[in-house]
Amino acid sequence: MARLTILEYPDPRLRTKAAPVTRFDADLKRQIADMFETMYTAPGIGLAATQVDWHYRLVVIDISEGKNDPQVFINPEILEKSGAATGEEGCLSVPGIYDDVPRAERIRLRSQDAEGKVLTRELDGMLAVCVQHEMDHLEGRLFVDYLSELKRQRIRKKLDKERRERGGTARKAGARQGHSSSPGT
């Protein structure tokens, strides 16, 4: 397994719309394992392939306290949404920034597992919110897109300053504490 570099806002590669996964092979399983290692090391609770500059529809999530419930969502598609939940979100691609984002409280989701098997699940609470957050990445959206332009400008300035201080545009997971809130992804 390898730790991958997490792209940081406003990197234009984060705006790339992800393509469907069509090959369910050893390379895909390796990518999944690398993404889990990267997410756990960062530390975070979710990671979309777009965030590690791999532009396919793949999301890994583990919202468990013990980091022992890894979940993979390939080619996810929301079939239904219900309820409303607004909560503070953070993002591994927008380190150190947290703000309230409106999401559906419950979703009905169709996705595939690492073998390509199609699954339909009812998700609620933190898992539903986290999946929606990660699926935004697959569409080239970030949680900061839900904020005002003024807030986005302030965030860009703050992150640019931090990048200059550490001398880079992206970071290896674990190179800097990437505290995550709900969902820190």
TAFENQUI-V165074 format. One record per residue. N is the residue number from 0. RES is the residue in one small letter. PHI is phi in radians with two decimals (999 if undefined). OMEGA is omega in degrees with one decimal (none if undefined). D_FIRST is the distance of its C-alpha to the first C-alpha in Angstrom with 2 decimals. Layout:
<<N	RES	PHI	OMEGA	D_FIRST> <N	RES	PHI	OMEGA	D_FIRST>>
This chain:
<<0	m	999	-179.4	0.00> <1	a	-2.38	173.1	3.76> <2	r	-1.44	-177.2	6.94> <3	l	-1.70	176.3	9.41> <4	t	-1.42	178.8	13.12> <5	i	-1.62	177.1	15.35> <6	l	-1.20	179.6	18.69> <7	e	-2.06	173.9	21.77> <8	y	-0.98	10.1	25.18> <9	p	-1.75	-180.0	27.31> <10	d	-0.86	-176.7	24.90> <11	p	-1.10	178.5	26.48> <12	r	-1.16	176.5	23.23> <13	l	-1.20	-179.4	23.01> <14	r	-1.63	-179.1	26.24> <15	t	-1.32	175.8	24.90> <16	k	-1.39	-175.3	25.57> <17	a	-1.31	177.5	22.67> <18	a	-1.57	177.3	23.38> <19	p	-1.12	171.8	23.08> <20	v	-1.38	-179.5	20.20> <21	t	-2.10	-179.7	21.99> <22	r	-2.00	179.6	19.51> <23	f	-1.90	-171.7	17.78> <24	d	-2.36	-179.1	15.76> <25	a	-1.10	178.4	12.54> <26	d	-1.11	178.0	11.58> <27	l	-1.11	179.5	12.32> <28	k	-1.10	177.2	10.32> <29	r	-1.15	178.0	7.10> <30	q	-1.08	178.4	8.54> <31	i	-1.06	-179.9	9.39> <32	a	-1.08	179.2	6.23> <33	d	-1.13	179.2	5.15> <34	m	-1.17	177.0	8.82> <35	f	-1.10	179.2	9.15> <36	e	-1.05	179.5	7.10> <37	t	-1.09	-179.1	9.21> <38	m	-1.09	-178.7	12.21> <39	y	-1.13	-178.0	12.29> <40	t	-1.25	-171.3	12.02> <41	a	-0.97	-9.9	14.63> <42	p	-1.58	178.2	16.15> <43	g	-2.56	179.1	17.19> <44	i	-2.03	178.3	18.14> <45	g	-2.78	179.4	17.38> <46	l	-2.69	175.5	15.68> <47	a	-1.73	-178.6	16.93> <48	a	-0.97	178.6	15.28> <49	t	-0.98	-177.4	18.22> <50	q	-1.17	178.2	17.19> <51	v	-1.97	173.7	14.19> <52	d	1.08	174.4	16.59> <53	w	-2.18	-164.3	15.69> <54	h	-1.64	175.8	19.10> <55	y	-2.23	-172.3	18.88> <56	r	-1.41	-178.3	20.06> <57	l	-2.40	179.1	16.98> <58	v	-2.32	171.4	16.88> <59	v	-2.09	-176.2	14.82> <60	i	-2.53	168.8	16.97> <61	d	-2.62	-178.3	17.43> <62	i	-1.67	-177.7	20.86> <63	s	-1.25	177.9	21.30> <64	e	-1.05	-175.9	22.41> <65	g	-1.49	-177.6	20.19> <66	k	0.93	-177.6	16.99> <67	n	-2.27	179.0	17.20> <68	d	-2.33	-178.8	18.17> <69	p	-1.17	179.3	15.32> <70	q	-2.23	-178.3	17.13> <71	v	-2.06	177.4	16.37> <72	f	-2.23	-179.2	19.21> <73	i	-1.94	-177.0	19.37> <74	n	0.89	-176.9	22.56> <75	p	-1.19	179.0	24.06> <76	e	-2.49	177.4	27.81> <77	i	-1.41	-179.5	30.10> <78	l	-1.60	-180.0	33.19> <79	e	-2.60	174.2	35.15> <80	k	-2.26	173.9	35.24> <81	s	-2.67	179.0	37.58> <82	g	1.25	-179.8	38.48> <83	a	-2.36	177.5	37.69> <84	a	-2.41	173.8	35.35> <85	t	-2.07	-178.8	35.23> <86	g	-2.57	-179.4	32.84> <87	e	-1.27	177.6	31.13> <88	e	-2.11	171.7	27.82> <89	g	-2.28	-175.4	25.35> <90	c	-2.68	178.3	22.47> <91	l	-1.10	177.4	19.39> <92	s	-1.52	177.4	20.82> <93	v	-2.32	-169.6	24.17> <94	p	-1.08	175.0	23.40> <95	g	1.39	-178.1	26.21> <96	i	-1.97	-179.8	28.34> <97	y	-2.41	176.4	29.50> <98	d	-2.79	-179.9	32.27> <99	d	-1.36	179.7	33.79> <100	v	-2.35	176.9	32.92> <101	p	-1.37	178.9	34.84> <102	r	-2.47	170.7	32.95> <103	a	-1.30	-179.4	34.02> <104	e	-1.35	-178.9	33.93> <105	r	-2.31	175.7	33.25> <106	i	-2.41	169.5	31.74> <107	r	-1.89	-169.9	31.70> <108	l	-2.16	170.3	28.50> <109	r	-1.97	177.3	27.70> <110	s	-2.68	176.7	24.14> <111	q	-2.07	175.5	22.04> <112	d	-1.66	-176.1	19.25> <113	a	-1.14	177.7	16.26> <114	e	-1.63	-178.8	18.91> <115	g	1.69	179.5	21.32> <116	k	-1.18	179.5	23.74> <117	v	-1.45	179.9	25.88> <118	l	-2.20	172.4	26.30> <119	t	-2.10	-175.8	28.91> <120	r	-2.37	171.3	28.70> <121	e	-1.72	-178.9	30.90> <122	l	-2.11	176.0	29.07> <123	d	-2.52	176.8	30.80> <124	g	1.06	-175.9	30.51> <125	m	-1.01	-179.5	27.36> <126	l	-1.12	178.1	25.17> <127	a	-1.09	179.7	27.61> <128	v	-1.13	-178.8	27.68> <129	c	-1.10	178.2	23.92> <130	v	-1.06	179.2	23.66> <131	q	-1.09	178.6	26.53> <132	h	-1.05	-178.5	24.98> <133	e	-1.17	177.7	21.73> <134	m	-1.13	173.7	23.89> <135	d	-1.00	178.6	25.87> <136	h	-1.01	-178.9	22.88> <137	l	-1.15	177.5	22.76> <138	e	-1.69	-179.4	26.44> <139	g	1.45	178.2	26.05> <140	r	-1.94	175.8	27.53> <141	l	-2.17	-177.9	26.68> <142	f	-1.09	179.1	28.34> <143	v	-1.18	177.4	30.43> <144	d	-1.17	177.8	32.16> <145	y	-1.48	-176.8	33.96> <146	l	-1.68	179.1	35.44> <147	s	-1.20	177.8	38.53> <148	e	-1.04	179.2	38.55> <149	l	-1.05	178.5	39.72> <150	k	-1.10	179.6	36.75> <151	r	-1.09	178.3	34.34> <152	q	-1.09	178.9	36.18> <153	r	-1.10	179.4	35.92> <154	i	-1.11	178.8	32.19> <155	r	-1.01	-179.8	31.68> <156	k	-1.08	-179.4	33.86> <157	k	-1.09	-178.7	32.11> <158	l	-1.20	176.4	28.60> <159	d	-1.05	179.4	29.99> <160	k	-1.09	179.5	31.55> <161	e	-1.10	178.7	28.39> <162	r	-1.13	178.0	26.44> <163	r	-1.05	-178.7	29.31> <164	e	-1.15	179.8	29.27> <165	r	-1.77	171.7	25.63> <166	g	1.31	177.4	25.89> <167	g	-3.00	-179.7	23.52> <168	t	-2.04	177.4	23.03> <169	a	-2.43	-177.9	19.45> <170	r	-2.45	171.5	17.19> <171	k	-1.34	176.5	13.75> <172	a	-0.99	178.1	12.95> <173	g	1.57	180.0	14.54> <174	a	-1.25	-179.7	16.71> <175	r	-2.57	-179.5	19.52> <176	q	-1.03	-179.6	20.36> <177	g	-1.90	-178.3	19.96> <178	h	-0.78	-179.7	22.15> <179	s	-2.19	178.8	22.36> <180	s	-1.82	-178.4	25.42> <181	s	-1.84	-13.1	26.07> <182	p	-1.62	172.2	24.08> <183	g	-1.54	-173.1	21.82> <184	t	-2.35	none	19.63>>
